[in-house]
Amino acid sequence: MPWKNWSSERLGIALAILAALGFSFKAIFVKLAYAVPQAVPVDAVTLLSLRMVFALPVFLWVGFHASRSAPPLSRRDWLLLGALGLLGYYGASILDFVGLRYISAGLERLILFTYPTLTVLIGVLFMGKTLARRELGSLVLSYAGIGLAFFHDLEFAGDTRAVLLGAAFVFGSSLSYAFYLAGSAPMIQRLGAARFTALAMIVSTLATQLHFFIEQPLAALDQPLPIYAYGAGMALFSTVLPVFMQSAAIRHIGAAKSVLIGTLGPVLTIFFGWWLLDEPLSAVQLAGTMLVLCGVLLVTLRRRGV
């Protein structure tokens, strides 16, 4: 197979791009689920609960096999896993799902993708990291593009208050996810990508189910078949596969470069939102999309001799 001969950096870049593709479709699944006609639309907690339950068997299996021959975790390891699990696919996800009630899939993905900037800044401020010139240039291009597309969505929004409320939830999600990514890099190096990811996702799943049982009756799980289908799709294509790809990418090329490559995600979500959800598309948004792509290419294409 050709990828067996790839360098570690090239493999990491490919994994980060595939992870961005999977993650980008998550908002589409959520919006499609919210649009399923029924007397009481599915709520964010129930939808997130279904997503995590469908994904749980895979994470239990991977966690068991990855831990069999590994040394036991220390108390500090468990505390860090618990904190990162709560920040990552529980805290970040629930805030994101709530935000998607109020804003479009394209705008959600654009706001959510402030997390590469936040992750890099967390590394610089708290973890002694430095910014390379190529990474800084990628940040400038990518977020100039995201800014253009953001103004596009505000122009087409009918309810500014709802947009601001949804944006606040999604920005909170972005901040939570940025702390998760910044903290995950040293843990991945210690535990390995598969073991860390599986254990962190198990923590997130347990937190999600606890939230569900506190807030919702069991009858909330009685949903139409399309809701279960979208939940299963999110579990496989927008959770299990991209989560492991993202963790493996971080191990190969580091957190900063992985999340910068992930800025491809808004471009993909905008396209899928236009194609599947009839979300508006404009020249301003396309210009922003091109800037994001240029930023991604700047960080992924290596110069000769480097």
TORKOL-4160 file (C-alpha; in steps of 0.2 Angstrom, whole numbers, padded with zeros to 4 digits, m for minus):
306
<pt num="1" X="0000" Y="0000" Z="0000"/>
<pt num="2" X="0007" Y="0017" Z="m0005"/>
<pt num="3" X="0005" Y="0026" Z="0012"/>
<pt num="4" X="0017" Y="0013" Z="0020"/>
<pt num="5" X="0031" Y="0022" Z="0011"/>
<pt num="6" X="0026" Y="0039" Z="0016"/>
<pt num="7" X="0036" Y="0050" Z="0028"/>
<pt num="8" X="0029" Y="0053" Z="0046"/>
<pt num="9" X="0025" Y="0071" Z="0041"/>
<pt num="10" X="0016" Y="0067" Z="0025"/>
<pt num="11" X="0006" Y="0053" Z="0034"/>
<pt num="12" X="0001" Y="0066" Z="0048"/>
<pt num="13" X="m0005" Y="0079" Z="0035"/>
<pt num="14" X="m0016" Y="0066" Z="0026"/>
<pt num="15" X="m0023" Y="0060" Z="0042"/>
<pt num="16" X="m0027" Y="0078" Z="0048"/>
<pt num="17" X="m0036" Y="0082" Z="0031"/>
<pt num="18" X="m0046" Y="0066" Z="0032"/>
<pt num="19" X="m0051" Y="0071" Z="0050"/>
<pt num="20" X="m0056" Y="0088" Z="0045"/>
<pt num="21" X="m0068" Y="0080" Z="0032"/>
<pt num="22" X="m0076" Y="0069" Z="0045"/>
<pt num="23" X="m0078" Y="0083" Z="0058"/>
<pt num="24" X="m0084" Y="0095" Z="0044"/>
<pt num="25" X="m0099" Y="0084" Z="0041"/>
<pt num="26" X="m0105" Y="0083" Z="0060"/>
<pt num="27" X="m0114" Y="0100" Z="0059"/>
<pt num="28" X="m0123" Y="0094" Z="0043"/>
<pt num="29" X="m0129" Y="0078" Z="0053"/>
<pt num="30" X="m0135" Y="0089" Z="0067"/>
<pt num="31" X="m0144" Y="0101" Z="0056"/>
<pt num="32" X="m0153" Y="0087" Z="0047"/>
<pt num="33" X="m0158" Y="0079" Z="0063"/>
<pt num="34" X="m0165" Y="0095" Z="0070"/>
<pt num="35" X="m0175" Y="0097" Z="0053"/>
<pt num="36" X="m0183" Y="0079" Z="0055"/>
<pt num="37" X="m0202" Y="0083" Z="0056"/>
<pt num="38" X="m0210" Y="0078" Z="0073"/>
<pt num="39" X="m0221" Y="0086" Z="0086"/>
<pt num="40" X="m0206" Y="0090" Z="0098"/>
<pt num="41" X="m0189" Y="0092" Z="0089"/>
<pt num="42" X="m0175" Y="0082" Z="0096"/>
<pt num="43" X="m0165" Y="0092" Z="0109"/>
<pt num="44" X="m0146" Y="0094" Z="0109"/>
<pt num="45" X="m0143" Y="0083" Z="0124"/>
<pt num="46" X="m0153" Y="0068" Z="0117"/>
<pt num="47" X="m0144" Y="0069" Z="0100"/>
<pt num="48" X="m0127" Y="0070" Z="0108"/>
<pt num="49" X="m0131" Y="0055" Z="0119"/>
<pt num="50" X="m0136" Y="0045" Z="0104"/>
<pt num="51" X="m0120" Y="0050" Z="0095"/>
<pt num="52" X="m0109" Y="0045" Z="0110"/>
<pt num="53" X="m0118" Y="0028" Z="0114"/>
<pt num="54" X="m0117" Y="0023" Z="0096"/>
<pt num="55" X="m0098" Y="0026" Z="0096"/>
<pt num="56" X="m0095" Y="0019" Z="0114"/>
<pt num="57" X="m0092" Y="0000" Z="0109"/>
<pt num="58" X="m0078" Y="0005" Z="0097"/>
<pt num="59" X="m0069" Y="0015" Z="0111"/>
<pt num="60" X="m0072" Y="0002" Z="0124"/>
<pt num="61" X="m0064" Y="m0011" Z="0112"/>
<pt num="62" X="m0049" Y="0000" Z="0107"/>
<pt num="63" X="m0047" Y="0005" Z="0125"/>
<pt num="64" X="m0046" Y="m0013" Z="0131"/>
<pt num="65" X="m0034" Y="m0019" Z="0118"/>
<pt num="66" X="m0023" Y="m0003" Z="0119"/>
<pt num="67" X="m0022" Y="m0005" Z="0138"/>
<pt num="68" X="m0019" Y="m0024" Z="0140"/>
<pt num="69" X="0000" Y="m0023" Z="0138"/>
<pt num="70" X="0002" Y="m0005" Z="0143"/>
<pt num="71" X="0008" Y="0000" Z="0161"/>
<pt num="72" X="m0006" Y="0005" Z="0173"/>
<pt num="73" X="m0011" Y="0023" Z="0173"/>
<pt num="74" X="m0006" Y="0034" Z="0188"/>
<pt num="75" X="m0018" Y="0044" Z="0198"/>
<pt num="76" X="m0012" Y="0060" Z="0189"/>
<pt num="77" X="m0015" Y="0052" Z="0172"/>
<pt num="78" X="m0033" Y="0048" Z="0177"/>
<pt num="79" X="m0036" Y="0066" Z="0183"/>
<pt num="80" X="m0029" Y="0073" Z="0167"/>
<pt num="81" X="m0040" Y="0060" Z="0156"/>
<pt num="82" X="m0055" Y="0065" Z="0166"/>
<pt num="83" X="m0052" Y="0084" Z="0164"/>
<pt num="84" X="m0048" Y="0082" Z="0145"/>
<pt num="85" X="m0063" Y="0071" Z="0142"/>
<pt num="86" X="m0074" Y="0084" Z="0150"/>
<pt num="87" X="m0067" Y="0098" Z="0140"/>
<pt num="88" X="m0066" Y="0089" Z="0124"/>
<pt num="89" X="m0080" Y="0078" Z="0117"/>
<pt num="90" X="m0092" Y="0082" Z="0131"/>
<pt num="91" X="m0090" Y="0100" Z="0135"/>
<pt num="92" X="m0086" Y="0106" Z="0118"/>
<pt num="93" X="m0099" Y="0095" Z="0109"/>
<pt num="94" X="m0114" Y="0100" Z="0120"/>
<pt num="95" X="m0110" Y="0119" Z="0118"/>
<pt num="96" X="m0108" Y="0116" Z="0099"/>
<pt num="97" X="m0125" Y="0106" Z="0098"/>
<pt num="98" X="m0134" Y="0120" Z="0107"/>
<pt num="99" X="m0126" Y="0133" Z="0096"/>
<pt num="100" X="m0132" Y="0124" Z="0080"/>
<pt num="101" X="m0150" Y="0127" Z="0086"/>
<pt num="102" X="m0148" Y="0146" Z="0082"/>
<pt num="103" X="m0135" Y="0147" Z="0068"/>
<pt num="104" X="m0131" Y="0139" Z="0051"/>
<pt num="105" X="m0119" Y="0125" Z="0049"/>
<pt num="106" X="m0107" Y="0136" Z="0039"/>
<pt num="107" X="m0107" Y="0149" Z="0052"/>
<pt num="108" X="m0105" Y="0136" Z="0066"/>
<pt num="109" X="m0090" Y="0128" Z="0058"/>
<pt num="110" X="m0082" Y="0145" Z="0055"/>
<pt num="111" X="m0084" Y="0151" Z="0073"/>
<pt num="112" X="m0078" Y="0134" Z="0079"/>
<pt num="113" X="m0062" Y="0135" Z="0069"/>
<pt num="114" X="m0056" Y="0149" Z="0080"/>
<pt num="115" X="m0049" Y="0134" Z="0090"/>
<pt num="116" X="m0033" Y="0133" Z="0080"/>
<pt num="117" X="m0029" Y="0151" Z="0085"/>
<pt num="118" X="m0034" Y="0147" Z="0103"/>
<pt num="119" X="m0024" Y="0131" Z="0103"/>
<pt num="120" X="m0008" Y="0139" Z="0097"/>
<pt num="121" X="m0010" Y="0154" Z="0109"/>
<pt num="122" X="m0013" Y="0142" Z="0123"/>
<pt num="123" X="0003" Y="0133" Z="0118"/>
<pt num="124" X="0013" Y="0150" Z="0117"/>
<pt num="125" X="0006" Y="0157" Z="0133"/>
<pt num="126" X="0006" Y="0141" Z="0145"/>
<pt num="127" X="0017" Y="0128" Z="0137"/>
<pt num="128" X="0033" Y="0137" Z="0131"/>
<pt num="129" X="0029" Y="0135" Z="0112"/>
<pt num="130" X="0035" Y="0146" Z="0098"/>
<pt num="131" X="0026" Y="0151" Z="0082"/>
<pt num="132" X="0036" Y="0147" Z="0065"/>
<pt num="133" X="0034" Y="0160" Z="0052"/>
<pt num="134" X="0024" Y="0148" Z="0041"/>
<pt num="135" X="0012" Y="0144" Z="0054"/>
<pt num="136" X="0009" Y="0163" Z="0058"/>
<pt num="137" X="0006" Y="0166" Z="0039"/>
<pt num="138" X="m0006" Y="0152" Z="0039"/>
<pt num="139" X="m0015" Y="0159" Z="0054"/>
<pt num="140" X="m0017" Y="0176" Z="0046"/>
<pt num="141" X="m0023" Y="0169" Z="0029"/>
<pt num="142" X="m0035" Y="0156" Z="0036"/>
<pt num="143" X="m0043" Y="0168" Z="0048"/>
<pt num="144" X="m0044" Y="0183" Z="0036"/>
<pt num="145" X="m0054" Y="0170" Z="0026"/>
<pt num="146" X="m0065" Y="0165" Z="0040"/>
<pt num="147" X="m0068" Y="0183" Z="0045"/>
<pt num="148" X="m0075" Y="0187" Z="0027"/>
<pt num="149" X="m0086" Y="0172" Z="0027"/>
<pt num="150" X="m0092" Y="0176" Z="0045"/>
<pt num="151" X="m0098" Y="0193" Z="0039"/>
<pt num="152" X="m0107" Y="0184" Z="0024"/>
<pt num="153" X="m0117" Y="0174" Z="0037"/>
<pt num="154" X="m0122" Y="0189" Z="0047"/>
<pt num="155" X="m0128" Y="0198" Z="0031"/>
<pt num="156" X="m0140" Y="0184" Z="0027"/>
<pt num="157" X="m0146" Y="0180" Z="0045"/>
<pt num="158" X="m0163" Y="0186" Z="0049"/>
<pt num="159" X="m0162" Y="0186" Z="0068"/>
<pt num="160" X="m0146" Y="0195" Z="0074"/>
<pt num="161" X="m0149" Y="0191" Z="0092"/>
<pt num="162" X="m0151" Y="0172" Z="0089"/>
<pt num="163" X="m0135" Y="0173" Z="0079"/>
<pt num="164" X="m0126" Y="0181" Z="0093"/>
<pt num="165" X="m0132" Y="0168" Z="0105"/>
<pt num="166" X="m0128" Y="0154" Z="0094"/>
<pt num="167" X="m0111" Y="0161" Z="0091"/>
<pt num="168" X="m0108" Y="0163" Z="0110"/>
<pt num="169" X="m0111" Y="0145" Z="0113"/>
<pt num="170" X="m0100" Y="0139" Z="0098"/>
<pt num="171" X="m0086" Y="0150" Z="0103"/>
<pt num="172" X="m0087" Y="0142" Z="0121"/>
<pt num="173" X="m0086" Y="0126" Z="0112"/>
<pt num="174" X="m0071" Y="0131" Z="0102"/>
<pt num="175" X="m0062" Y="0137" Z="0118"/>
<pt num="176" X="m0066" Y="0121" Z="0127"/>
<pt num="177" X="m0059" Y="0111" Z="0112"/>
<pt num="178" X="m0044" Y="0121" Z="0111"/>
<pt num="179" X="m0039" Y="0117" Z="0129"/>
<pt num="180" X="m0043" Y="0099" Z="0125"/>
<pt num="181" X="m0031" Y="0099" Z="0110"/>
<pt num="182" X="m0017" Y="0108" Z="0119"/>
<pt num="183" X="m0018" Y="0096" Z="0134"/>
<pt num="184" X="m0019" Y="0081" Z="0123"/>
<pt num="185" X="m0002" Y="0082" Z="0114"/>
<pt num="186" X="0008" Y="0077" Z="0130"/>
<pt num="187" X="m0004" Y="0064" Z="0135"/>
<pt num="188" X="m0004" Y="0056" Z="0117"/>
<pt num="189" X="0015" Y="0055" Z="0118"/>
<pt num="190" X="0014" Y="0046" Z="0135"/>
<pt num="191" X="m0001" Y="0034" Z="0132"/>
<pt num="192" X="m0001" Y="0033" Z="0113"/>
<pt num="193" X="m0014" Y="0040" Z="0101"/>
<pt num="194" X="m0026" Y="0025" Z="0102"/>
<pt num="195" X="m0026" Y="0022" Z="0121"/>
<pt num="196" X="m0028" Y="0041" Z="0125"/>
<pt num="197" X="m0042" Y="0044" Z="0112"/>
<pt num="198" X="m0052" Y="0029" Z="0118"/>
<pt num="199" X="m0051" Y="0033" Z="0136"/>
<pt num="200" X="m0054" Y="0051" Z="0134"/>
<pt num="201" X="m0070" Y="0047" Z="0123"/>
<pt num="202" X="m0076" Y="0035" Z="0137"/>
<pt num="203" X="m0075" Y="0049" Z="0149"/>
<pt num="204" X="m0084" Y="0060" Z="0138"/>
<pt num="205" X="m0098" Y="0047" Z="0135"/>
<pt num="206" X="m0100" Y="0044" Z="0153"/>
<pt num="207" X="m0102" Y="0063" Z="0156"/>
<pt num="208" X="m0114" Y="0064" Z="0142"/>
<pt num="209" X="m0125" Y="0050" Z="0148"/>
<pt num="210" X="m0125" Y="0057" Z="0166"/>
<pt num="211" X="m0131" Y="0074" Z="0159"/>
<pt num="212" X="m0144" Y="0065" Z="0149"/>
<pt num="213" X="m0151" Y="0055" Z="0163"/>
<pt num="214" X="m0151" Y="0071" Z="0175"/>
<pt num="215" X="m0160" Y="0082" Z="0162"/>
<pt num="216" X="m0171" Y="0070" Z="0151"/>
<pt num="217" X="m0183" Y="0056" Z="0154"/>
<pt num="218" X="m0180" Y="0039" Z="0145"/>
<pt num="219" X="m0195" Y="0043" Z="0134"/>
<pt num="220" X="m0184" Y="0056" Z="0125"/>
<pt num="221" X="m0175" Y="0041" Z="0117"/>
<pt num="222" X="m0191" Y="0037" Z="0108"/>
<pt num="223" X="m0186" Y="0046" Z="0091"/>
<pt num="224" X="m0190" Y="0043" Z="0073"/>
<pt num="225" X="m0179" Y="0031" Z="0063"/>
<pt num="226" X="m0170" Y="0046" Z="0054"/>
<pt num="227" X="m0164" Y="0053" Z="0071"/>
<pt num="228" X="m0155" Y="0036" Z="0075"/>
<pt num="229" X="m0148" Y="0035" Z="0057"/>
<pt num="230" X="m0140" Y="0053" Z="0059"/>
<pt num="231" X="m0134" Y="0048" Z="0076"/>
<pt num="232" X="m0126" Y="0033" Z="0070"/>
<pt num="233" X="m0118" Y="0043" Z="0055"/>
<pt num="234" X="m0111" Y="0055" Z="0067"/>
<pt num="235" X="m0104" Y="0041" Z="0078"/>
<pt num="236" X="m0095" Y="0033" Z="0064"/>
<pt num="237" X="m0090" Y="0046" Z="0051"/>
<pt num="238" X="m0089" Y="0062" Z="0062"/>
<pt num="239" X="m0083" Y="0054" Z="0078"/>
<pt num="240" X="m0074" Y="0037" Z="0078"/>
<pt num="241" X="m0064" Y="0039" Z="0062"/>
<pt num="242" X="m0059" Y="0057" Z="0063"/>
<pt num="243" X="m0056" Y="0056" Z="0082"/>
<pt num="244" X="m0043" Y="0043" Z="0079"/>
<pt num="245" X="m0036" Y="0051" Z="0063"/>
<pt num="246" X="m0034" Y="0068" Z="0073"/>
<pt num="247" X="m0025" Y="0060" Z="0087"/>
<pt num="248" X="m0013" Y="0050" Z="0075"/>
<pt num="249" X="m0010" Y="0066" Z="0066"/>
<pt num="250" X="m0006" Y="0075" Z="0082"/>
<pt num="251" X="0007" Y="0062" Z="0086"/>
<pt num="252" X="0015" Y="0063" Z="0068"/>
<pt num="253" X="0015" Y="0082" Z="0066"/>
<pt num="254" X="0010" Y="0090" Z="0082"/>
<pt num="255" X="m0005" Y="0099" Z="0089"/>
<pt num="256" X="m0002" Y="0116" Z="0081"/>
<pt num="257" X="0000" Y="0110" Z="0063"/>
<pt num="258" X="m0014" Y="0097" Z="0065"/>
<pt num="259" X="m0026" Y="0111" Z="0070"/>
<pt num="260" X="m0020" Y="0123" Z="0056"/>
<pt num="261" X="m0023" Y="0110" Z="0043"/>
<pt num="262" X="m0040" Y="0107" Z="0051"/>
<pt num="263" X="m0045" Y="0125" Z="0045"/>
<pt num="264" X="m0050" Y="0115" Z="0029"/>
<pt num="265" X="m0066" Y="0110" Z="0039"/>
<pt num="266" X="m0075" Y="0126" Z="0037"/>
<pt num="267" X="m0073" Y="0126" Z="0018"/>
<pt num="268" X="m0080" Y="0108" Z="0017"/>
<pt num="269" X="m0095" Y="0112" Z="0029"/>
<pt num="270" X="m0099" Y="0128" Z="0019"/>
<pt num="271" X="m0100" Y="0117" Z="0003"/>
<pt num="272" X="m0110" Y="0103" Z="0011"/>
<pt num="273" X="m0122" Y="0116" Z="0019"/>
<pt num="274" X="m0125" Y="0124" Z="0002"/>
<pt num="275" X="m0127" Y="0107" Z="m0006"/>
<pt num="276" X="m0138" Y="0098" Z="0007"/>
<pt num="277" X="m0146" Y="0112" Z="0017"/>
<pt num="278" X="m0148" Y="0125" Z="0004"/>
<pt num="279" X="m0138" Y="0138" Z="0015"/>
<pt num="280" X="m0134" Y="0154" Z="0005"/>
<pt num="281" X="m0117" Y="0156" Z="m0004"/>
<pt num="282" X="m0110" Y="0172" Z="m0010"/>
<pt num="283" X="m0094" Y="0179" Z="m0018"/>
<pt num="284" X="m0088" Y="0186" Z="m0001"/>
<pt num="285" X="m0089" Y="0169" Z="0006"/>
<pt num="286" X="m0080" Y="0161" Z="m0008"/>
<pt num="287" X="m0066" Y="0173" Z="m0007"/>
<pt num="288" X="m0065" Y="0169" Z="0012"/>
<pt num="289" X="m0065" Y="0151" Z="0007"/>
<pt num="290" X="m0050" Y="0153" Z="m0005"/>
<pt num="291" X="m0040" Y="0162" Z="0009"/>
<pt num="292" X="m0043" Y="0148" Z="0020"/>
<pt num="293" X="m0037" Y="0136" Z="0007"/>
<pt num="294" X="m0021" Y="0146" Z="0004"/>
<pt num="295" X="m0018" Y="0145" Z="0023"/>
<pt num="296" X="m0020" Y="0127" Z="0023"/>
<pt num="297" X="m0008" Y="0125" Z="0008"/>
<pt num="298" X="0005" Y="0136" Z="0016"/>
<pt num="299" X="0006" Y="0125" Z="0031"/>
<pt num="300" X="0005" Y="0108" Z="0022"/>
<pt num="301" X="0016" Y="0110" Z="0007"/>
<pt num="302" X="0034" Y="0109" Z="0012"/>
<pt num="303" X="0047" Y="0119" Z="0004"/>
<pt num="304" X="0061" Y="0110" Z="m0005"/>
<pt num="305" X="0075" Y="0107" Z="0006"/>
<pt num="306" X="0066" Y="0110" Z="0022"/>
